[in-house]
C-alpha cells in the first residue's frame, strides 16, 4: 500500500499545472491513501485531489519553461465563452436561421477558446483557414444583409480584426496562385522565403510551445483545393495532413487528422442542408406560382363575368331604347 501511495504521489507531482488555483487545505503527505474510486478515475482526478497540497505551491511560479514564459499571466481575467456568445448575439442583432444556429455556436465557442490561450499566435495560414471556414459556413445564407452582419459579429466576438484577417488571408490566396501542392510541401519543409516557410522556420520549429489549432489544418485543406490535388476527398486529405504533421513538421498528427475529418463532415452537412434549402425554395416558388395562377384565373373569370354582365346591361338598355322608340312612333301615328 505504501509503495502504491508513493508511486501515485510521483505521478501527481509530475503532472502539476503551473496555472492551477492554490488551495488552503493542509499540506500533502506521502501517507495519504488514494481510494479505489479515485484510482479508477485515472491521473486527472488524482491530480485534482493532490495538487494543491504541495507545500509552497503558487500559480505561475513553477520552474518549467512554460511557467517561466507565461507565469506572469496567472490570475489574468479572461473573457468567458458565455461573454463571447453574448457579444456575438448583440453584434449580429438578428435571429439566426435555425439551420445555421449550431454552426455559428460551434465556431464562436471553439475559436474563442483558441484565441484566449496564452500560446496562441495568429499567422496568415490561420487567418486563411478561419476565413475559409466562415466563407464555407455562410456561402449560401439565405439573407445577404444578415449574412454580412453574422460575418462581422463573429470576428468581433472572438476579438479579431476582420480587416487584418482578410489582409493576411489575401497573402495566402495571392501566393498559392499557379502553385502545385509540391510547392506547398516544399514550403512546409522550410524551403524558400514564402509566408509558409517563415511560419515553419520562425514559429513552429524553434518554439516548443507553438500552438496548433484546427484552422491550421483547414488552411492546409484550402491550399490542397487551390492547387487542385488529384481526387481530393476526405481520405486523401487525411493522408496528406498525416504526412505533413508527422514527416514534415515532426508534430503530433492525430488531432490534425481528426480536424481534417471534421472539415469534410461539416462541408458535407452544409451541402446537404443547402440542397434541402434549394428544394424548399423551389417548392415554395412552385406553390407561389400556383397561387398566382389561381389568382390570375379567378381574376380572369371575374373579368369575363363582368364583361358578360356589362354586355347584358347594354342589351337591356338597347331593348328599352327600341321599345321607347316604338312607343313614340305609335303615338305620332295616331290622329
C-alpha positions in Angstrom: 0.0 0.0 0.0 2.8 2.4 0.9 4.5 1.7 -2.4 1.3 2.4 -4.3 0.9 5.7 -2.5 4.5 6.8 -3.2 4.0 5.9 -6.9 0.8 7.9 -7.1 2.5 10.8 -5.4 5.2 10.9 -8.0 2.6 10.7 -10.7 0.7 13.7 -9.3 3.8 15.8 -8.8 5.0 15.1 -12.4 1.7 16.4 -13.8 1.5 19.7 -11.8 -0.1 22.6 -13.8 1.7 25.9 -13.1 -1.6 27.8 -13.5 -3.8 25.9 -11.1 -5.5 27.9 -8.3 -3.9 27.3 -4.9 -5.8 25.7 -2.0 -5.9 26.4 1.7 -6.0 22.8 2.7 -3.3 21.1 4.9 0.0 20.2 3.2 0.2 16.9 1.3 1.9 13.9 2.9 3.0 10.7 1.3 0.9 8.6 3.6 -2.3 9.7 2.1 -4.4 6.9 0.7 -6.0 7.1 -2.8 -9.4 5.4 -2.8 -10.2 2.7 -5.4 -12.8 5.1 -6.9 -10.2 7.8 -7.4 -7.7 5.3 -8.8 -10.2 4.1 -11.3 -10.9 7.6 -12.4 -7.3 8.0 -13.6 -4.5 10.6 -13.2 -6.7 13.6 -13.7 -8.8 13.1 -10.6 -5.7 12.2 -8.6 -4.0 15.4 -9.8 -7.1 17.4 -8.7 -7.1 15.7 -5.3 -3.4 16.1 -4.5 -2.0 19.1 -6.5 -3.0 21.8 -4.1 -1.5 20.1 -1.1 2.1 20.7 -2.3 4.0 23.0 0.2 4.9 26.3 -1.3 2.9 26.0 -4.4 1.8 29.2 -6.2 0.2 29.6 -9.6 2.6 30.7 -12.3 5.7 30.2 -10.1 6.8 26.8 -11.4 10.3 26.1 -12.6 9.3 24.8 -16.0 9.8 26.7 -19.2 6.1 27.1 -19.7 5.7 28.8 -16.4 8.7 31.0 -17.0 7.2 32.2 -20.3 3.6 32.5 -19.3 3.6 32.6 -15.5 3.1 36.4 -15.5 -0.4 35.7 -16.9 -1.5 33.7 -13.8 -4.8 35.2 -12.5 -5.4 37.3 -15.6 -9.1 37.9 -16.3 -10.2 36.1 -19.4 -13.4 36.7 -21.3 -15.7 33.7 -20.9 -17.3 31.6 -23.7 -20.7 32.9 -22.4 -19.5 36.5 -22.8 -18.2 35.7 -26.4 -21.7 34.3 -27.2 -23.4 37.3 -25.7 -21.2 39.7 -27.8 -21.9 37.7 -31.0 -25.6 37.9 -30.4 -25.5 41.6 -29.7 -23.4 42.4 -32.7 -25.5 40.1 -35.0 -28.7 41.9 -34.0 -30.9 39.4 -35.7 -32.3 35.9 -35.2 -30.1 33.4 -36.9 -31.7 30.9 -39.3 -32.3 27.7 -37.3 -30.4 25.7 -39.9 -27.2 27.8 -39.2 -27.5 28.3 -35.4 -25.5 25.2 -34.4 -22.7 26.0 -36.9 -22.3 29.6 -35.5 -22.5 28.4 -31.9 -19.8 25.9 -32.7 -17.4 28.2 -34.4 -17.8 31.1 -31.8 -17.2 28.7 -28.9 -14.2 26.8 -30.3 -12.5 29.9 -31.8 -12.9 31.8 -28.5 -11.1 29.0 -26.6 -8.3 29.1 -29.1 -7.6 32.8 -29.1 -7.7 33.2 -25.3 -4.9 30.6 -24.9 -1.7 32.3 -23.9 0.2 30.3 -26.5 -2.0 31.4 -29.4 -0.2 33.2 -32.2 -2.1 34.3 -35.3 -0.4 33.8 -38.7 -1.5 34.1 -42.4 -2.3 30.4 -42.7 -4.5 30.5 -39.6 -6.3 33.6 -40.9 -6.8 32.0 -44.3 -8.2 28.8 -42.6 -10.7 30.7 -40.4 -11.8 33.0 -43.2 -12.3 29.9 -45.5 -14.3 28.3 -42.8 -16.6 31.3 -42.4 -17.0 31.6 -46.1 -18.0 27.9 -46.3 -20.5 28.3 -43.4 -22.2 31.4 -44.8 -21.8 30.8 -48.5 -25.5 30.2 -49.2 -27.0 32.0 -46.2 -30.5 33.0 -47.4 -30.4 36.7 -46.4 -27.3 38.5 -47.7 -27.5 41.5 -45.4 -27.8 39.3 -42.3 -25.0 37.1 -43.7 -22.6 40.1 -43.6 -23.6 41.0 -40.1 -23.0 37.4 -38.9 -19.6 37.5 -40.5 -18.6 40.8 -38.8 -20.2 39.8 -35.5 -18.2 36.5 -35.4 -14.8 38.2 -35.6 -15.7 40.9 -33.1 -16.9 38.2 -30.6 -13.5 36.5 -30.7 -11.6 39.8 -30.6 -10.1 39.5 -34.0 -9.8 42.4 -36.5 -11.7 41.3 -39.6 -9.7 43.6 -41.9 -6.4 42.2 -40.6 -7.7 38.6 -41.0 -8.7 39.3 -44.6 -5.4 41.1 -45.3 -3.4 38.1 -44.1 -5.7 35.6 -45.9 -5.2 37.6 -49.1 -1.4 37.0 -48.7 -2.1 33.2 -48.9 -4.5 33.5 -51.7 -2.1 35.5 -53.8 0.9 33.2 -53.0 -0.9 30.0 -54.0 -2.0 31.2 -57.4 -0.4 28.9 -60.1 1.2 26.7 -57.4 1.2 22.9 -57.2 0.9 21.1 -53.9 4.5 20.1 -54.3 5.4 23.8 -53.8 3.3 23.8 -50.6 5.1 20.7 -49.3 8.5 22.3 -50.0 7.4 25.4 -48.0 6.3 23.1 -45.2 9.8 21.7 -45.2 11.1 25.3 -44.6 12.3 25.8 -48.1 12.2 29.3 -49.7 11.0 32.6 -48.2 7.3 32.3 -48.5 4.9 33.1 -45.7 4.5 29.4 -45.1 8.2 28.7 -44.9 8.5 31.6 -42.4 5.8 30.1 -40.2 7.7 26.8 -40.2 11.2 28.3 -39.7 10.3 31.2 -37.3 7.5 29.8 -35.3 6.9 26.0 -35.5 10.4 24.7 -35.5 12.1 26.9 -32.9 9.2 27.2 -30.5 8.4 24.1 -28.4 5.2 25.8 -27.2 3.9 26.6 -30.7 0.2 26.1 -30.5 -1.7 24.0 -33.1 -5.4 24.7 -33.8 -7.9 23.4 -36.3 -7.6 26.4 -38.6 -4.1 25.4 -39.4 -5.5 22.2 -40.9 -8.4 24.0 -42.5 -5.9 26.4 -44.2 -3.9 23.4 -45.5 -7.0 21.9 -47.0 -7.7 25.2 -48.6 -4.3 25.0 -50.2 -5.0 21.5 -51.4 -8.1 22.7 -53.1 -6.4 25.7 -54.7 -3.6 23.6 -56.0 -6.1 21.0 -57.3 -4.7 17.9 -55.6 -5.8 14.9 -57.6 -9.0 13.2 -56.4 -9.1 15.3 -53.3 -11.6 14.0 -50.8 -11.8 13.1 -47.1 -9.3 10.2 -47.3 -6.8 12.0 -49.5 -6.9 15.0 -47.2 -6.5 12.8 -44.1 -3.4 11.1 -45.6 -1.8 14.4 -46.6 -2.4 16.0 -43.2 -0.9 13.0 -41.5 2.2 13.2 -43.7 2.6 16.9 -43.2 2.3 16.7 -39.4 4.4 13.6 -38.8 7.0 13.7 -41.5 7.5 17.4 -42.4 6.7 19.3 -39.2 7.5 16.4 -36.8 4.4 17.2 -34.8 1.6 15.1 -33.3 -0.8 14.2 -36.1 -3.9 12.6 -34.5 -5.8 15.9 -33.7 -4.9 17.4 -37.1 -6.3 14.3 -38.8 -9.4 14.5 -36.8 -9.8 18.1 -37.7 -9.4 17.1 -41.4 -12.3 14.7 -41.0 -14.3 17.5 -39.2 -13.8 19.8 -42.1 -15.1 17.4 -44.7 -18.1 16.3 -42.5 -19.0 20.0 -42.0 -18.8 20.6 -45.7 -20.9 17.5 -46.5 -23.6 18.5 -43.9 -23.7 22.1 -45.3 -24.1 20.8 -48.9 -27.0 18.6 -47.8 -28.6 21.4 -45.9 -28.2 23.8 -48.8 -29.6 21.3 -51.2 -32.6 20.9 -48.9 -33.0 24.7 -48.7 -33.0 24.9 -52.5 -35.6 22.2 -52.7 -37.7 24.0 -50.2 -37.2 27.2 -52.2 -38.2 25.5 -55.4 -41.3 24.0 -53.8 -42.2 27.4 -52.3 -41.8 29.1 -55.6 -44.0 26.5 -57.2 -46.6 26.9 -54.6 -46.4 30.7 -55.1 -46.7 30.3 -58.8 -49.7 28.0 -58.3 -51.3 30.6 -56.0 -50.6 33.4 -58.5 -52.0 31.2 -61.3 -55.2 30.6 -59.3 -55.5 34.3 -58.6 -55.0 35.1 -62.2 -57.6 32.6 -63.2 -60.0 33.9 -60.7 -59.4 37.5 -61.9 -59.9 36.4 -65.5 -63.1 34.7 -64.6 -64.3 37.7 -62.7 -63.4 40.0 -65.7 -65.2 37.7 -68.0 -68.2 37.6 -65.7 -68.1 41.4 -65.5 -67.9 41.7 -69.3 -70.9 39.3 -69.6 -72.8 41.4 -67.1 -72.0 44.6 -68.9 -73.0 43.1 -72.2 -76.3 42.0 -70.8 -76.8 45.5 -69.4 -76.0 47.0 -72.8 -78.5 44.7 -74.4 -81.2 45.6 -71.9 -80.6 49.3 -72.4 -80.8 48.8 -76.2 -84.1 46.9 -75.9 -85.5 49.6 -73.7 -84.5 52.2 -76.2 -86.1 50.2 -79.0 -89.3 49.9 -77.1 -89.3 53.6 -76.2 -88.7 54.5 -79.9 -91.5 52.2 -81.0 -93.9 53.8 -78.5 -93.1 57.3 -79.8 -93.7 56.2 -83.4 -97.1 54.7 -82.4 -98.0 57.9 -80.5 -97.2 60.1 -83.5 -99.2 57.8 -85.9 -102.4 58.4 -84.0 -104.7 61.3 -85.3 
